[in-house]
Amino acid sequence: MKNESAEKSRRYRSFLPAEASLGERAGVAAMASAIDASWYCFAAAVLAGTGAAERLRAHATGMDRGLGLLLIAVALGLLWGG
């Protein structure tokens, strides 16, 4: 069991070493947040100038249901598949 955990840990290594300081971790988190926020602002600005926003609003309920089912499927896969 312990060996399996070590194998998973090697497969999913993070970008930071385990001994990274709190400041380094906070810096990486801040950078990721800034990149995400910039991307969302860019996407919103592009979509606002087109009819895409209206089409997305018109199909919002179906998209919410579809993504909800996808998230449930992922959760069940994690629970049963590990």
Steps between C-alpha positions, in 0.01 A plus 500: 500500500780741589683424176184573299470840670863581416438406136198731479701778658771462235243505221332819619795713608430865550706785362638578844736289704358367827733727697381823329442788740162654569606806300586288196169316524309826535687645201411206278137516615487877431650454155251225413214718624617796293531286187153353551344840567665645189372215286144533634501875441629451146239233424220715645610802295510295181164333562330825603547642151338206323172312507671214680400632842132491405531148361671388820225658711232332288654157561617560858263248662604216271867585540466513880331161503757346267796632698332393824465145367862505390615609847288229663652241265851619589418485872360148469805395302726634773299327771487161333801504271746669729 
